[in-house]
Amino acid sequence: MSSVTDSAIFRHIFSTSAASKIWSDRTRTMYYLQFEAALARVQGRLGVIPADASDAIQQYCDVDIIDMEELEKETVKIGYPVLPVVKQIVRRVNESHPSLGEWTHWGATTQDVTDTATILQLRDTLDLITTSLGDIMKGLKELCQTHISTPMPGRSNLQQAVPITFGFKLARLLATFQRHQERLVEIRKRLLVVEFGGAAGTLATISDSGLALEVLDGLADELGLEVPDIAWHTERDRIAEVGAFFALLTGTCAKFALDIKLLMQTEVGEVSEPYYPHRGSSSTMPQKRNPISSVYITAIASTVKQLSAALFDAMVEDHERSTGPWEIEWIVLPQISTLTHAALTHTLNIVSGLEVHPEAMQRNLRLTGGQIVSEAVMMGLGRTMGRQVAHDLVYDACKQAGDEGRLLADVLWDIEAVRNTRIDRKELERLCEPGNYLGLSLKMAERILERS
């Protein structure tokens, strides 16, 4: 095992089959060949290279006829995999069509092929992420609709704050994913461009044909990519941006996972991850049901964040072609791409089967005997005695209620200053009822649902 993403044991936890396939040696090499075939096809059509050479080159741009063992050895020797691939194409073409193979890779450089293949791999990765995002948002919408009015404690600094609804909590998460969906659309516009500039980005080797820019346009069209405004061999903002997006996206998944872990605590018990026999079980404590998907999401998000930072180092590249920072991307992108899709898969698993326990939410709302709505009482009394005076009075009453194990409403009614206000006992009890102090939880959740 070289990493958890290609481990026979862990690969379906910290990666997915679909993402791993995208970042495999075979797929990367296939995209190298797609580049070379598309380049030959466009150049043959435009007359930049002979038409028969174009046809012959395309014939041998087939990943199934690439000797992967030879490719490995030559890559170690040369330092880059593109030239060994090109040499195999040239050799095979020349064996059947003498000298025509020499037109392979005409006007291109190693980084043109590598960067374009990377963009195609990122395109495929973003397709996976788009699908996963859509599924997560659909599941969150359904959960939000179901629990839009389910009251629960809101929490601040891990303490009960004021009541909210579970639908409101989910709507905030849904809104965050909606913003990620918007980011994804914007990133695609900037990211999905071809790289074809030659040695220093000027297309000098084919500029005398008068068709260099036509070749660039045609190559982009063949590969389903856009044409960049200018060569970008050492301008790596596009790559850093998608890495930062992966960190943002997995960070949101991790925030959700953290809340799930806290809500699953035995003493809280308001939700549970989906149940499967022995899922999250302990080797020694039979009662345990650990939040295992949330655990994986937490670990993945932290790792993606750290790895994505390396892509900002990769931006600092020298002159027109760099000496080292570029290779950081080779190390990092496969990992953060596969990890990100794994995090989304775990998140979808939780959303799709989340067990919600409204009775526990109700129990916890009443845990403090009305103190969770002390703000409501303060605001009610504040209209008569002033907010700060009411704040201090209710503060002392909460302390007394907690010390004596009494309901807040009972302690407050014993206070003469409270009885002398316009608030009668019935109104005081109404103020101390958690279900009456949900604010705009429902309306705010409805606004997000309308957007989804």
FIFIFI-30716 format. One record per residue (C-alpha): residue in one letter; x, y, z. Coordinates in pm, whole numbers, padded with zeros to 5 digits, always signed. Layout:
aXYZ...
This chain:
m+00000+00000+00000s+00147+00335-00102s-00150+00541+00023v-00493+00480+00171t-00656+00582-00157d-00509+00283-00341s-00514+00040-00046a-00711-00278-00106i-00858-00232+00242f-00916+00145+00262r-00968+00248-00101h-01349+00246-00078i-01335+00457+00239f-01088+00727+00140s-01159+00712-00232t-01426+00583-00468s-01402+00350-00764a-01514+00623-01003a-01265+00881-00875s-00978+00634-00861k-01042+00535-01221i-01017+00898-01332w-00677+00937-01166s-00536+00601-01274d-00227+00562-01494r-00448+00422-01767t-00685+00720-01778r-00403+00973-01764t-00224+00797-02050m-00550+00773-02243y-00585+01151-02218y-00226+01198-02337l-00323+00995-02641q-00646+01187-02690f-00442+01506-02700e-00198+01366-02957a-00479+01226-03171a-00676+01551-03158l-00366+01755-03242a-00285+01534-03542r-00647+01543-03659v-00666+01924-03649q-00323+01973-03804g-00400+01725-04081r-00729+01899-04156l-00558+02239-04172g-00264+02110-04376v-00006+02177-04107i+00101+01812-04129p+00036+01562-04412a-00312+01411-04407d-00179+01056-04428a+00047+01123-04128s-00254+01255-03937d-00453+00939-04012a-00167+00708-03915i-00098+00889-03588q-00462+00876-03485q-00468+00502-03557y-00201+00435-03297c-00326+00671-03024d-00486+00377-02847v-00413+00313-02479d-00457-00061-02529i-00146-00079-02746i+00075+00122-02511d+00338-00090-02335m+00286+00025-01978e+00592-00155-01848e+00809+00024-02101l+00634+00349-02015e+00720+00304-01649k+01087+00236-01717e+01123+00522-01962t+00946+00764-01730v+01190+00682-01450k+01479+00735-01690i+01356+01052-01862g+01165+01204-01573y+00835+01266-01754p+00583+01021-01904v+00484+01220-02213l+00797+01169-02422p+00794+00791-02364v+00432+00784-02485v+00520+00993-02791k+00816+00766-02868q+00590+00459-02864i+00345+00627-03104v+00625+00734-03336r+00777+00386-03338r+00449+00209-03409v+00348+00453-03682n+00688+00430-03848e+00678+00050-03840s+00368+00050-04061h+00402+00390-04228p+00772+00475-04255s+00862+00834-04154l+00500+00943-04096g+00536+00898-03723e+00780+01190-03718w+00482+01427-03745t+00357+01318-03400h+00349+01586-03127w+00407+01856-03392g+00457+02194-03224a+00365+02067-02877t+00566+02032-02557t+00543+01793-02264q+00356+02036-02044d+00093+02101-02310v+00000+01734-02304t+00030+01695-01927d-00170+02004-01836t-00446+01925-02082a-00473+01570-01952t-00491+01706-01597i-00770+01943-01698l-00962+01653-01852q-00919+01453-01533l-01037+01749-01327r-01333+01789-01562d-01433+01429-01497t-01382+01480-01124l-01604+01788-01126d-01869+01586-01309l-01865+01336-01021i-01878+01616-00767t-02166+01785-00948t-02368+01465-00933s-02285+01405-00567l-02367+01765-00476g-02703+01734-00646d-02784+01413-00462i-02680+01560-00126m-02888+01872-00183k-03189+01666-00284g-03159+01459+00032l-03114+01768+00250k-03419+01929+00092e-03632+01627+00176l-03502+01617+00534c-03557+01989+00572q-03914+01965+00448t-03986+01677+00685h-03841+01853+00989i-03907+02215+00904s-04110+02257+01224t-03937+01998+01447p-03812+02199+01748m-03470+02135+01896p-03215+02323+02106g-02991+02564+01922r-02643+02569+02071s-02375+02830+02131n-02030+02744+02271l-02163+02387+02310q-02429+02516+02552q-02801+02534+02489a-02882+02876+02340v-03239+02922+02214p-03480+02686+02038i-03458+02640+01662t-03605+02380+01430f-03408+02094+01285g-03529+02209+00945f-03364+02547+01006k-03038+02375+01093l-03054+02167+00776a-03152+02468+00565r-02832+02645+00666l-02634+02345+00545l-02837+02329+00225a-02771+02699+00163t-02398+02639+00198f-02407+02361-00059q-02608+02590-00287r-02321+02839-00270h-02075+02560-00350q-02285+02473-00652e-02256+02833-00769r-01879+02825-00714l-01855+02508-00916v-02023+02670-01216e-01783+02964-01198i-01475+02747-01157r-01561+02539-01464k-01552+02853-01679r-01196+02931-01572l-01059+02580-01531l-01167+02389-01839v-00922+02525-02093v-00668+02355-02318e-00292+02406-02289f-00104+02436-02618g+00179+02684-02640g+00496+02493-02719a+00830+02548-02550a+00767+02889-02392g+00402+02939-02478t+00451+03132-02804l+00374+02851-03051a+00697+02946-03226t+00743+02604-03392i+00428+02636-03601s+00388+03012-03612d+00530+03026-03965s+00239+02815-04090g+00007+03109-04028l-00234+02860-03873a-00104+02828-03518l-00404+02990-03352e-00640+02791-03575v-00469+02475-03450l-00519+02594-03090d-00887+02665-03153g-00941+02333-03327l-00759+02137-03056a-00973+02292-02785d-01286+02215-02983e-01184+01852-03041l-01125+01800-02670g-01439+01980-02557l-01241+02253-02380e-01221+02631-02409v-00935+02834-02550p-00734+03018-02281d-00669+03389-02315i-00294+03316-02327a-00052+03033-02246w-00056+02939-01876h+00238+02705-01824t+00350+02884-01508e+00029+03065-01416r-00136+02807-01192d-00422+03001-01038r-00675+02773-01206i-00534+02467-01033a-00497+02638-00696e-00856+02760-00720v-01001+02414-00773g-00788+02284-00486a-00921+02559-00262f-01273+02470-00372f-01218+02109-00270a-01101+02232+00072l-01410+02451+00106l-01641+02172-00001t-01496+01908+00229g-01484+02168+00507t-01861+02204+00481c-01898+01827+00492a-01679+01825+00803k-01890+02093+00974f-02194+01875+00914a-02004+01570+01039l-01902+01752+01357d-02262+01843+01433i-02367+01483+01371k-02098+01355+01609l-02210+01595+01881l-02579+01522+01830m-02505+01146+01844q-02346+01167+02189t-02521+00936+02432e-02622+01227+02654v-02775+01413+02357g-02904+01143+02123e-03093+01371+01884v-02980+01203+01561s-02799+00887+01456e-02605+00793+01147p-02779+00533+00928y-02788+00190+01087y-02623-00112+00928p-02545-00425+01130h-02210-00376+01304r-02152-00036+01142g-01931+00166+01380s-01926-00108+01640s-01655-00150+01903s-01429-00452+01943t-01487-00454+02319m-01797-00243+02400p-02104-00410+02245q-02329-00110+02308k-02124+00128+02094r-02256+00276+01771n-01986+00514+01660p-02044+00795+01406i-01813+00627+01159s-01898+00815+00840s-01858+01143+01025v-01519+01028+01152y-01399+00961+00798i-01532+01294+00672t-01345+01475+00949a-01016+01305+00864i-01061+01357+00490a-01145+01727+00518s-00840+01798+00732t-00617+01614+00484v-00765+01791+00181k-00714+02127+00348q-00347+02052+00413l-00287+01914+00064s-00464+02202-00107a-00222+02442+00059a+00058+02279-00141l-00112+02395-00460f-00052+02753-00351d+00318+02670-00329a+00288+02528-00679m+00179+02871-00802v+00523+03015-00736e+00684+02901-01060d+00990+03043-01228h+00976+03224-01562e+00791+03052-01852r+00853+02688-01754s+00923+02591-01396t+01177+02378-01211g+00984+02178-00958p+00666+02349-00831w+00462+02206-01121e+00527+01851-01005i+00356+01928-00673e+00030+01907-00865w+00110+01554-00979i+00140+01447-00617v-00152+01641-00471l-00432+01649-00729p-00501+01274-00743q-00523+01260-00365i-00745+01561-00304s-00972+01469-00594t-01032+01114-00476l-01055+01220-00110t-01308+01492-00193h-01536+01257-00379a-01509+01009-00089a-01611+01282+00158l-01916+01364-00052t-02005+00996-00073h-01991+00963+00306t-02196+01281+00343l-02460+01150+00106n-02470+00825+00302i-02550+01017+00620v-02808+01244+00458s-02983+00956+00283g-03037+00750+00596l-03011+00994+00886e-03217+00884+01186v-03380+01182+01357h-03510+01154+01713p-03764+01433+01778e-03847+01291+02121a-03487+01342+02230m-03497+01695+02096q-03808+01762+02303r-03645+01607+02610n-03340+01827+02571l-03553+02137+02517r-03702+02077+02862l-03375+01976+03022t-03320+02314+03188g-03675+02372+03302g-03735+02668+03072q-03393+02832+03090i-03342+02776+02718v-03598+03052+02659s-03464+03291+02922e-03402+03537+02637a-03774+03537+02558v-03854+03609+02921m-03591+03884+02936m-03735+04053+02627g-04089+04020+02762l-03999+04175+03099g-03771+04427+02934r-04063+04609+02779t-04169+04713+03129m-03855+04725+03342g-03587+04775+03078r-03375+04519+02900q-03063+04526+03117v-03261+04522+03441a-03459+04226+03307h-03138+04055+03193d-02987+04070+03542l-03310+03961+03709v-03352+03660+03478y-02981+03576+03515d-03020+03545+03890a-03344+03352+03849c-03174+03100+03614k-02898+03047+03869q-03153+02989+04145a-03364+02755+03930g-03058+02549+03844d-02938+02529+04204e-03282+02434+04336g-03392+02212+04046r-03703+02420+03986l-03879+02545+03675l-03773+02892+03569a-04135+03009+03551d-04191+02912+03917v-03881+03096+04037l-03969+03405+03836w-04326+03415+03971d-04190+03425+04324i-04018+03755+04241e-04232+04056+04330a-04082+04271+04054v-04204+04018+03800r-04554+04000+03945n-04574+04379+03935t-04527+04390+03557r-04798+04357+03294i-04704+03990+03253d-04943+03754+03432r-04874+03391+03524k-05027+03256+03203e-04816+03486+02987l-04505+03397+03186e-04564+03027+03125r-04616+03100+02757l-04283+03279+02744c-04117+02982+02915e-04248+02732+02659p-03961+02644+02415g-04195+02573+02126n-04318+02932+02132y-03974+03082+02071l-03862+02951+01733g-03817+03294+01579l-03823+03281+01199s-03687+02927+01180l-03966+02810+00951k-03974+03114+00723m-03598+03118+00681a-03593+02748+00600e-03875+02796+00351r-03676+03063+00169i-03387+02822+00116l-03620+02544+00004e-03772+02775-00254r-03427+02833-00403s-03338+02464-00427
